[in-house]
Amino acid sequence: MELLNFIFRLGVLFAIYGFLWGIFEVILAMITSGRSRTLIEIYTIRGIKYLFLVNVTFIFCFENASTQLLAIYKTIFAGLILLTYFTGKLQKNQMKSVFLNISKGKLMNNSVYFNARFEKIIISIALITFALLWFFPDYAVNPISTWFKESIINIEETPIFGFIFKVIGFFFLMNLIGKMISAVNFLIKGDQSQNNDDFTDNNTLGNDGEFVEYEEV
């Protein structure tokens, strides 16, 4: 039961963290007077966002963990959810870049807003950092990650806003879990369309590899 509650709280955590980071993005845009960012600036900010999300998530893994085994389970689930979340972000940013470039009549390779290589690099760094924090947990606790954690808890405990983010967090997490289940089913069952094509080919060929009579009609 405690593990299920933790998974639900992760959804709330991700939702509130996204809200807080959105405020930071707005303030940053105001400070820079809406200046267009370079690709390096975009991925530096995004990388920082992912790293602090990893820190805060890791801290939550040990909150109210009654046993070491429970903390391990929480960390494993959190890692899987982070992987699914980052993968979803990569796909979303890629599609957003495609539509943006189509609207401007440009090719995707000329995009100044998305770079698959940079995206994969910052995701890999974030996931490796999450794994390393298990061996160096003290590095997860810093003034910024602590502020995020306390702010998330305060918003979560607020009657109106807390309820809204709990609803958002629930559906957000259900979406992530659905993606995880789909990925696992794909890995277990493989590409069903390919299997169906093979089945069709086997049934339309004779024993010697020639088409049967009805196929020639």
C-alpha positions as CSV (number, residue, x, y, z in Angstrom):
1,M,0.0,0.0,0.0
2,E,2.8,2.4,0.9
3,L,4.4,1.6,-2.5
4,L,1.2,2.5,-4.4
5,N,1.0,5.7,-2.4
6,F,4.5,6.5,-3.4
7,I,3.9,5.9,-7.1
8,F,0.8,8.2,-6.9
9,R,2.9,10.9,-5.1
10,L,5.4,10.7,-7.9
11,G,2.7,11.8,-10.3
12,V,1.9,14.7,-8.1
13,L,5.6,15.5,-7.7
14,F,6.2,15.6,-11.5
15,A,3.1,17.8,-12.0
16,I,4.0,20.4,-9.4
17,Y,7.7,20.4,-10.4
18,G,6.7,21.1,-14.0
19,F,4.5,24.0,-12.7
20,L,7.3,25.5,-10.6
21,W,9.8,25.1,-13.4
22,G,7.3,26.8,-15.7
23,I,7.3,29.8,-13.4
24,F,11.1,29.9,-13.6
25,E,11.0,29.8,-17.4
26,V,8.6,32.7,-17.5
27,I,10.8,34.8,-15.1
28,L,13.9,33.9,-17.2
29,A,12.1,34.9,-20.4
30,M,11.2,38.3,-18.8
31,I,14.8,38.8,-17.7
32,T,16.2,38.1,-21.1
33,S,13.4,40.3,-22.7
34,G,12.1,37.3,-24.7
35,R,15.3,36.9,-26.6
36,S,15.5,33.7,-28.7
37,R,17.8,31.1,-27.1
38,T,20.5,29.2,-28.8
39,L,20.5,25.4,-29.0
40,I,23.2,25.3,-26.3
41,E,21.2,27.5,-24.0
42,I,18.0,25.5,-24.5
43,Y,19.7,22.2,-23.6
44,T,21.7,23.7,-20.7
45,I,18.5,24.8,-19.1
46,R,16.7,21.6,-19.9
47,G,19.6,19.6,-18.5
48,I,19.5,21.5,-15.3
49,K,15.8,20.9,-15.1
50,Y,16.2,17.2,-15.5
51,L,19.1,17.0,-13.0
52,F,17.1,18.8,-10.3
53,L,14.0,16.6,-11.0
54,V,16.3,13.6,-10.5
55,N,17.5,15.0,-7.2
56,V,14.1,15.7,-5.9
57,T,12.7,12.3,-7.0
58,F,15.6,10.5,-5.3
59,I,14.9,12.4,-2.0
60,F,11.3,11.4,-2.2
61,C,12.3,7.7,-2.5
62,F,13.6,7.8,1.0
63,E,10.8,9.8,2.5
64,N,8.7,7.6,4.9
65,A,10.6,4.5,3.8
66,S,10.3,2.2,6.8
67,T,12.8,-0.4,5.5
68,Q,15.8,-0.5,3.3
69,L,14.0,-3.0,1.0
70,L,11.1,-0.5,0.5
71,A,13.6,2.2,-0.3
72,I,15.1,-0.1,-3.0
73,Y,11.6,-0.8,-4.5
74,K,10.8,2.9,-4.5
75,T,14.1,3.7,-6.2
76,I,13.5,1.1,-8.9
77,F,10.0,2.3,-9.7
78,A,11.2,5.9,-9.7
79,G,13.9,5.0,-12.1
80,L,11.5,3.3,-14.5
81,I,9.1,6.2,-14.3
82,L,11.9,8.7,-14.9
83,L,13.0,6.7,-17.9
84,T,9.5,6.7,-19.3
85,Y,9.0,10.4,-18.6
86,F,12.3,11.4,-20.3
87,T,11.5,9.2,-23.3
88,G,8.1,10.8,-23.6
89,K,9.7,14.3,-23.4
90,L,12.1,13.4,-26.2
91,Q,9.3,12.2,-28.4
92,K,7.2,15.3,-27.6
93,N,10.1,17.7,-28.3
94,Q,10.9,16.0,-31.5
95,M,7.3,16.2,-32.8
96,K,7.0,19.8,-31.6
97,S,10.2,20.6,-33.6
98,V,8.8,18.8,-36.7
99,F,5.5,20.8,-36.6
100,L,7.4,24.0,-36.0
101,N,9.7,23.5,-38.9
102,I,6.9,22.4,-41.2
103,S,5.1,25.7,-40.4
104,K,8.3,27.6,-41.3
105,G,8.9,25.5,-44.4
106,K,12.2,24.1,-43.0
107,L,13.7,20.7,-42.8
108,M,13.9,19.0,-39.4
109,N,17.7,18.8,-39.6
110,N,17.9,22.6,-39.7
111,S,16.0,23.0,-36.4
112,V,17.5,25.4,-33.8
113,Y,15.1,24.1,-31.1
114,F,15.7,20.3,-31.2
115,N,18.7,18.1,-31.5
116,A,18.3,14.4,-30.9
117,R,21.9,13.9,-29.9
118,F,21.8,16.6,-27.3
119,E,18.4,15.3,-26.0
120,K,19.8,11.8,-25.6
121,I,22.9,13.1,-23.9
122,I,21.1,15.1,-21.2
123,I,18.7,12.2,-20.6
124,S,21.5,9.7,-20.3
125,I,23.3,12.1,-17.8
126,A,20.2,12.5,-15.8
127,L,19.5,8.7,-15.5
128,I,23.2,8.0,-14.7
129,T,23.1,10.6,-12.0
130,F,20.0,9.0,-10.5
131,A,21.7,5.7,-10.4
132,L,24.9,7.2,-8.9
133,L,22.9,8.9,-6.2
134,W,22.2,5.5,-4.7
135,F,25.9,5.3,-3.9
136,F,26.3,9.0,-3.1
137,P,23.0,10.0,-1.6
138,D,24.4,13.1,0.1
139,Y,24.8,14.8,-3.2
140,A,21.0,14.8,-3.8
141,V,20.5,17.2,-0.9
142,N,21.3,20.7,-1.8
143,P,19.6,24.1,-1.2
144,I,17.8,24.1,-4.6
145,S,16.6,20.5,-4.5
146,T,15.5,21.0,-0.8
147,W,13.6,24.2,-1.9
148,F,11.8,22.2,-4.6
149,K,10.9,19.4,-2.2
150,E,9.5,21.8,0.4
151,S,7.6,23.8,-2.1
152,I,6.1,20.7,-3.7
153,I,5.0,19.4,-0.3
154,N,3.5,22.9,0.7
155,I,1.6,23.1,-2.6
156,E,0.5,19.4,-2.2
157,E,-0.9,20.2,1.2
158,T,-2.8,23.3,0.1
159,P,-6.5,22.4,0.0
160,I,-7.5,23.8,-3.5
161,F,-4.2,23.7,-5.4
162,G,-3.2,20.5,-3.8
163,F,-6.4,18.8,-4.9
164,I,-6.0,20.1,-8.5
165,F,-2.4,18.8,-8.7
166,K,-3.4,15.5,-7.2
167,V,-5.9,15.0,-10.0
168,I,-3.4,16.2,-12.6
169,G,-0.8,14.0,-11.1
170,F,-3.1,10.9,-11.1
171,F,-3.8,11.1,-14.8
172,F,-0.2,12.1,-15.6
173,L,1.0,9.0,-13.8
174,M,-1.6,6.7,-15.4
175,N,-0.4,7.9,-18.7
176,L,3.2,7.1,-17.8
177,I,2.3,3.6,-16.5
178,G,0.3,3.0,-19.7
179,K,3.4,3.8,-21.7
180,M,5.5,1.5,-19.5
181,I,3.0,-1.4,-20.0
182,S,3.0,-0.8,-23.8
183,A,6.8,-0.9,-23.9
184,V,6.9,-4.1,-21.9
185,N,4.3,-5.8,-24.1
186,F,6.2,-4.7,-27.2
187,L,9.5,-6.2,-25.8
188,I,7.7,-9.4,-24.8
189,K,5.5,-10.0,-27.8
190,G,7.6,-8.2,-30.4
191,D,6.2,-6.5,-33.5
192,Q,2.8,-8.1,-34.1
193,S,2.4,-6.5,-37.6
194,Q,5.6,-8.3,-38.6
195,N,4.3,-11.6,-37.3
196,N,1.0,-11.1,-39.2
197,D,2.9,-10.4,-42.4
198,D,4.9,-13.6,-42.0
199,F,1.7,-15.5,-41.3
200,T,0.1,-14.1,-44.5
201,D,3.2,-14.9,-46.5
202,N,3.2,-18.5,-45.3
203,N,-0.4,-19.0,-46.2
204,T,-0.2,-17.5,-49.7
205,L,2.8,-19.6,-50.7
206,G,2.9,-23.3,-51.7
207,N,5.3,-25.8,-50.3
208,D,7.8,-24.9,-53.0
209,G,7.5,-21.2,-52.4
210,E,5.2,-20.7,-55.3
211,F,1.8,-19.0,-55.2
212,V,-1.2,-21.3,-54.8
213,E,-4.0,-21.3,-57.4
214,Y,-6.3,-18.8,-55.7
215,E,-3.5,-16.3,-55.5
216,E,-3.0,-16.4,-59.3
217,V,-6.7,-15.5,-60.0
